[in-house]
Every structure is written in structure tokens, then in C-alpha cells.
Amino acid sequence: MTCFDHHFYQALIGLDQKKLRRTISGIKPEEGAMISALSDNELLCDFSSNDYLGLSSHPLLKERSQLWTDQFGVGSRASRLVSGTLPIHLEVEKKVALLKGKEAALLFPSGWQANASVLPALFRLSLEQTGHKALVFTDKLNHASIHLGCSAAGIKQIRFRHNDLPHLEQLLEKQKQVNGLRFIITESVFSMDGDQADIGTLRQIADKYNAFLYVDEAHATGVLGENGQGLAGGANGADLIMGTFSKALGCFGAYIAGSTLLCDWLVNSCSGFIYSTAIPPSVIGAMDAALDILPTLSKERKQLIERSNHIRKEFQSMGLDTGLSSTHIIPVVIGNNEATLLAAQRLKDEGILAIAIRPPTVPLHAGRLRFAITSLHNDAMLEHLSHVMKKLAAEIHRGSSI
Ligand SMILES: Cc1ncc(COP(=O)(O)O)c(C=O)c1O
């Protein structure tokens, strides 16, 4: 009991009333894409997992994780700049840089931590070098950790409409005479919408306005681009790529990739890198194995995209709103929070897990079921999904409470 429990209680009641309260419900992984819910042991096919290539249970990831734990210990003992840097951290950073076609890379304990701490470090560069605050142009649907990185730095974001690059240009043009370094920040595949940013055009705009292009590739890495490189790698891509190992790469942790000087600057200025214990050997082992496996998965990537295209078309033919999705992430936008929760429950009753995503994760009145297709889904699972969604679509169109 704390002296503020009555405040916590009232705040939670407020969320309940708006159907926005979140609760933790545990799961146990079963074979393939199946999981069982801890609450009732119900067996469900998981369409909410970000384990897009099924690597989280891959034998090589487990083996190397175990091997490097045996060789280097469980913990990494210190932060990277103290005595926490092992040869395996440096090796994996080289592999990330190679995958992304960049000079250098740095590992971070999580994607959230990377965005939340790298952005403030970059923005400080503007103040230090020009004496003026950074001008930060952000897509309206960027991830919460990007917003946090901006607000932690006291930056007022100049937000452009989602994926609307003419609007971005207008905003850049409007600020043309204002001093300060310019940053453009976007995701390459949007986590809740499954649509893609046009990196080529963003690069041209960034060059025209001498802006630094920062791209979060959390959901593209592993799945899209050559060898799963993502969409923003190479010389014509982003200035800084941020990405995670926690999704298609099946493990945990994150990275940024860019120029050597950029990485050297972050080693000297980024609090999330400097003041945090180095990633443990078990995780580095899994990261290393995932990076080795990635180039061998072209067939899986192709199949994943084909299957996702098929499911999206099926949903659309049922009159469901899949937004602008063009990837393995397929939202079905329902709108109302209560109806979204009901729809998720209907699916659960039919053995399908698709979590109801509600504000503030998505904009107001844009509640949705978010389906992530993975390599672990087989034809029978996808057919069952289609069958169940047909029934749900009929309910939606009948105008029932869903
Ligand atoms: C676009 C995006 N960026 C960053 C993150 C944070 O990554 P992590 O889960 O590694 O903290 C996520 C994950 O939820 C994400 O979807």
C-alpha cells in the first residue's frame, strides 16, 4: 500500500471507463506459431508476434547464446566504456555495419533506449556546434520512443503528415531561414500501419535542405531489402539507421549504424550508451547467429511477403480497412475502442491471438487489430484466419456492436 494508491485507483478507473486500460496477460510458447494463454491454457495461433522469421526458437541462436555464456559469463560486468566491451561486442558491431552498408555501428540494450538517448545526443550537437536548437522534422506516426527522445531533449517537433513528403518539404521550406541543424526522422516500415516510407525521396529532400536523415528500421530489418538489410542502408540511404534485434532477428537489443565519426560522437555523448551496462554474452551470441543466418533466408522472406500480400487482399475483399499496409504488418482498423476489444475477443474465441491496439499507441478513433504474418504461419493457419475474419467482417458490416 502506498500513500498515493487512491490516486492510482482513480486513474485506472478513468482508463477503464474509456476502454483504454491495459493488463498483462502471459503466454507460453508452443510449437511453431502456437502459444498457450497462461490465464486459461487456451491454445492460440499468435498473429501478434514480431518474430517475423521465426528466429526466436532457432537452434543456432540458442546454441551460440549458450556457447558465449559458457565462454564469457552471464553478465558483461560493466558499461561499454569501463570494462564491459568484449571482443564479441566489437565483432557483432562490425557485422551490423556490413549488413547496413555503413562504416560503423553501435549496439544498444533496446530499441527504446536507442531512440530515447541517441536523439538527444544528436540534437545537442546543433546547440554545441551552431549555438542554435536543432530543427526536427518528424513523421506524425513515429514510434513512442522517438517522441520521447525529442521531448527529453526539449525539442518541439515539426511534424509532417504521415508519409506526406510534399508536406515535409513545405515545412522545411518554411524554416529555411532559421538557424540550427536539421533532422528528418521517420520509420521505414511503420509498426502499427505496415506501410513504407519512400527512402529515396527522403534522401533527395534531406540532401536539398542539408538535413540529417534518421530512419528507424525496427520492422524492416530482416524482412525487407537485400539479405534482409532493410530499406535505408547503403550510401544512398539514411545518415543514421536505428534498428532492433527484437523483431525479425528473434532476440533482443538494438543498434545504430552510420559513419565512424557519428558513432565516435555517440560514444562520447549518448547517455543511453555510456551509462548502461554492456549487453550480456548470451544476447550477443543470439544476435551474432541471427546476423549469420539472415542472408540464407531469401526464400523465407519471399514467401512471407507473398503470404502477407495474399492475406491483405483477402481482408480487403471482405471490405475490411487495412489502411495503406504493403508489408507483413496488416492492420484491420475498427475505430472504436470497445468494438476493437470485442473483435479481438471474437478472434480469441476462434483460437486466434490478435491484440487490440488502442490509443495512445495509435491515433484516437483508430483502434485496430494488428496482424503480423510470420514464417511460422502455415497455409492451414492462414486459411483459418481468413475464415474467421470473414465471419467478423460480416458482423462489422451488419453494424453489430463490433
Ligand atoms: C518502430 C519501433 N522502434 C523502436 C522500438 C523499440 O524497440 P525495442 O523493443 O527493442 O525496445 C519498437 C518496438 O516496439 C518499434 O516498433
The ligand as a MOL file (V3000), in Angstrom:
LIG
                    3D

  0  0  0     0  0            999 V3000
M  V30 BEGIN CTAB
M  V30 COUNTS 16 16 0 0 0
M  V30 BEGIN ATOM
M  V30 1 C 9.4080 1.3800 -34.6120 0
M  V30 2 C 9.9380 0.8990 -33.3120 0
M  V30 3 N 11.0530 1.4850 -32.8100 0
M  V30 4 C 11.5810 1.0980 -31.6370 0
M  V30 5 C 11.0180 0.0730 -30.9080 0
M  V30 6 C 11.6210 -0.3200 -29.5850 0
M  V30 7 O 12.4090 -1.4600 -29.7490 0
M  V30 8 P 12.7040 -2.4380 -28.5230 0
M  V30 9 O 11.5220 -3.3410 -28.4340 0
M  V30 10 O 13.9520 -3.1300 -28.9090 0
M  V30 11 O 12.8560 -1.6100 -27.3080 0
M  V30 12 C 9.9010 -0.5820 -31.4100 0
M  V30 13 C 9.3440 -1.7390 -30.6890 0
M  V30 14 O 8.4330 -1.8830 -30.0860 0
M  V30 15 C 9.3230 -0.1470 -32.6250 0
M  V30 16 O 8.2110 -0.6990 -33.0940 0
M  V30 END ATOM
M  V30 BEGIN BOND
M  V30 1 1 1 2
M  V30 2 1 2 3
M  V30 3 2 2 15
M  V30 4 2 3 4
M  V30 5 1 4 5
M  V30 6 1 5 6
M  V30 7 2 5 12
M  V30 8 1 6 7
M  V30 9 1 7 8
M  V30 10 2 8 9
M  V30 11 1 8 10
M  V30 12 1 8 11
M  V30 13 1 12 13
M  V30 14 1 12 15
M  V30 15 2 13 14
M  V30 16 1 15 16
M  V30 END BOND
M  V30 END CTAB
M  END
